[in-house]
Each structure stands twice: as C-alpha cells, then as structure tokens.
Amino acid sequence: MTYYIPHTMISINTFNAFLKQYASLMLLIFLAAMIPFSALYIFRHWAHDIYLIQNTLPFAIPKTSQDTLEQTITALPNGHLFGSVQSHIESAPISQLPIRITGIVQIIDRHAHVASKAYLSVNGERDHLYQVGDRLQNGVMVYEVTKDTVIFENHGRLEKIVLQRSMGGSE
C-alpha cells in the first residue's frame, strides 16, 4: 500500500521507519540538551550545600598551622555537631493548667518548623487541634510541640505538659 505525499511516493513501511528514526533523533537531541542543565542544577545545589556547611558550623574551626589542627581536634568533642539539646523543654516546670493532651501529630518537615499539632482538652471540654502560636485561654499560648510534650507560654513563663500514655487497651 502506498500513500501519496506531494512530490513523492512513499510506502507505509518506509514512512513508519522514517517516523521511528525521526522520533529517536528527537529523543536523542532532547536528552543531549538535558545533560548540561542537569549538571548545572547539581553543581548549583552542591555549591549551596558547601556554602551552608562552611558558614553554619556551631563552633569555630581555626584555619592555620599544625597547632590549630590540634586545637580543632580538641574542639570537636565540645562542639555540638548536630545541634544542642533544647534545654527549655527539660527545664520547664510541669504545668498546673487544666489542660489534658489527648494526642500529638508530629510532622517532621525541615521547611515548616511549626507543623506539629496537638489535640488538647481545656477545662475538661471536647478536645481541639492546636499548633504552635495558637492561644488557649487567659494568655496561654502553645509554644512548642514535641513527640510527647507540649510546651506552653503562660504569661511569659514556659511550662510543659507531658502526654500520658495508657497501658493496655482500655482506660
């Protein structure tokens, strides 16, 4: 079977072969064009990561001579390589507020630090969902939500309530 294409006479098999070659060529050109863009993207992010590493170390690293190498080695154990423990959680007293934690939804997202939420029952009422920054009553604000604790700011003072875990299936 043949089809008439102006100024030429091509069989369907020849036309299909031509389309396959044309599609393969376009795919090859597209992939060849994507390689430099991918490399640029990768190098740009690596440069940003290196910048972050060099500018956010939690302790100073000296940059001269053999003596400073020894100082650096001595400074490593005292430096908080992965951040320091949040002491306000441990040092906050247990709150006497009439609030009960009924559940915590911990969302770990490096871009949204206020993503975690807590289900709280205030004054024995039905529980509601709160997040960091929400006001409860009489100047009490949710300050932080961790995996098992909610820290409140009560008139400028930090207080905590720990999630009570029940043992067994019934309460």
C-alpha positions as CSV (number, residue, x, y, z in Angstrom):
1,M,0.0,0.0,0.0
2,T,1.3,3.4,-0.8
3,Y,0.2,6.9,0.1
4,Y,0.6,10.0,-2.0
5,I,2.6,12.7,-0.3
6,P,3.1,15.7,-2.6
7,H,6.1,15.4,-4.8
8,T,7.0,11.9,-3.5
9,M,5.6,8.4,-3.5
10,I,6.4,6.6,-0.1
11,S,5.3,3.2,1.1
12,I,3.8,2.9,4.6
13,N,6.8,0.8,5.8
14,T,9.2,3.5,4.6
15,F,7.1,6.2,6.3
16,N,7.0,4.2,9.6
17,A,10.7,3.7,9.5
18,F,11.2,7.4,8.9
19,L,9.0,8.3,11.9
20,K,10.9,5.9,14.2
21,Q,14.2,7.4,13.1
22,Y,12.8,10.9,13.5
23,A,11.4,10.2,17.0
24,S,14.7,8.5,18.0
25,L,16.6,11.5,16.8
26,M,14.4,14.0,18.7
27,L,14.7,11.9,21.8
28,L,18.5,11.9,21.5
29,I,18.6,15.7,20.9
30,F,16.4,16.2,24.0
31,L,18.5,14.0,26.2
32,A,21.7,15.6,25.0
33,A,20.2,19.0,25.8
34,M,19.2,17.9,29.3
35,I,22.7,16.8,30.3
36,P,24.1,20.3,30.7
37,F,21.0,21.5,32.5
38,S,21.2,18.6,34.9
39,A,24.9,19.1,35.6
40,L,24.3,22.8,36.2
41,Y,21.4,22.1,38.6
42,I,23.5,19.5,40.5
43,F,26.6,21.8,40.8
44,R,24.4,24.7,41.9
45,H,23.0,22.7,44.7
46,W,26.4,21.3,45.7
47,A,27.7,24.8,45.9
48,H,24.9,25.8,48.1
49,D,25.4,22.8,50.4
50,I,29.1,23.6,50.7
51,Y,28.3,27.2,51.5
52,L,25.9,26.1,54.2
53,I,28.4,23.7,55.7
54,Q,31.2,26.3,55.7
55,N,29.0,29.0,57.2
56,T,26.9,27.2,59.8
57,L,29.3,25.2,61.9
58,P,28.3,25.5,65.6
59,F,31.9,26.0,66.7
60,A,34.8,27.9,65.3
61,I,37.5,25.9,63.5
62,P,40.9,27.6,63.4
63,K,42.5,27.8,59.9
64,T,46.3,28.0,60.4
65,S,49.3,25.7,61.1
66,Q,49.8,22.4,62.9
67,D,48.9,23.9,66.3
68,T,45.4,24.8,65.0
69,L,44.9,21.2,63.8
70,E,45.4,20.0,67.3
71,Q,43.1,22.8,68.6
72,T,40.5,21.7,66.1
73,I,40.7,18.0,67.2
74,T,40.4,19.1,70.8
75,A,37.4,21.3,70.0
76,L,35.4,18.6,68.2
77,P,34.1,16.7,71.3
78,N,33.0,20.0,72.8
79,G,31.2,21.2,69.7
80,H,27.6,20.3,69.1
81,L,27.9,18.9,65.6
82,F,24.2,18.0,65.3
83,G,22.8,20.9,67.3
84,S,22.4,21.3,71.0
85,V,19.7,19.8,73.2
86,Q,16.8,22.2,73.7
87,S,17.2,22.9,77.4
88,H,13.9,24.8,77.7
89,I,12.0,21.5,77.4
90,E,13.9,19.8,80.2
91,S,14.0,22.9,82.4
92,A,10.4,23.9,82.0
93,P,8.3,23.0,85.1
94,I,5.2,20.7,84.8
95,S,2.2,23.0,84.3
96,Q,-0.8,23.1,86.7
97,L,-3.0,24.4,83.9
98,P,-6.3,22.5,83.4
99,I,-5.2,21.1,80.1
100,R,-5.0,17.5,79.0
101,I,-3.1,16.3,75.9
102,T,-5.3,13.7,74.1
103,G,-2.9,13.3,71.1
104,I,0.0,14.7,69.2
105,V,0.6,14.8,65.5
106,Q,4.3,15.2,64.9
107,I,5.2,16.4,61.4
108,I,8.9,16.4,60.6
109,D,9.5,18.9,57.9
110,R,12.7,20.9,57.7
111,H,10.9,23.8,56.0
112,A,7.9,24.2,58.3
113,H,9.0,24.3,61.9
114,V,5.5,24.8,63.3
115,A,3.9,21.9,61.5
116,S,3.4,19.6,64.6
117,K,0.0,19.8,66.2
118,A,-1.6,18.7,69.5
119,Y,-5.1,17.7,70.4
120,L,-5.8,19.4,73.7
121,S,-8.8,19.3,76.1
122,V,-9.1,22.6,78.1
123,N,-11.1,22.5,81.3
124,G,-12.4,19.0,80.5
125,E,-14.1,20.2,77.3
126,R,-14.0,18.5,74.0
127,D,-10.5,18.4,72.6
128,H,-9.5,20.7,69.7
129,L,-6.5,20.7,67.4
130,Y,-3.8,23.4,68.3
131,Q,-0.4,24.2,66.7
132,V,2.5,26.5,67.7
133,G,1.3,30.1,68.2
134,D,-2.3,29.3,69.0
135,R,-3.9,30.9,72.1
136,L,-5.8,28.8,74.5
137,Q,-7.1,30.9,77.4
138,N,-6.0,33.8,79.7
139,G,-2.8,34.5,77.8
140,V,-1.7,30.8,77.5
141,M,-0.1,30.1,74.1
142,V,1.2,26.9,72.6
143,Y,5.0,27.5,72.4
144,E,6.3,24.1,71.1
145,V,5.0,20.6,70.3
146,T,7.4,17.6,70.5
147,K,6.7,13.9,70.2
148,D,5.5,13.6,73.7
149,T,5.3,17.1,75.3
150,V,3.6,20.4,74.7
151,I,5.3,23.5,76.0
152,F,3.1,26.4,76.8
153,E,3.9,30.1,77.4
154,N,1.9,31.1,80.4
155,H,2.3,34.9,81.0
156,G,5.9,34.9,79.8
157,R,6.8,31.7,81.6
158,L,7.4,28.3,79.9
159,E,5.5,25.3,81.3
160,K,5.1,21.8,79.9
161,I,2.5,19.1,79.9
162,V,3.6,15.5,79.0
163,L,1.4,13.2,77.0
164,Q,0.1,10.4,79.3
165,R,0.4,7.1,77.6
166,S,-2.1,4.5,78.7
167,M,-1.0,0.9,79.2
168,G,-3.3,-1.7,77.7
169,G,-6.4,-1.3,75.5
170,S,-8.9,0.4,77.9
171,E,-8.8,3.4,80.2
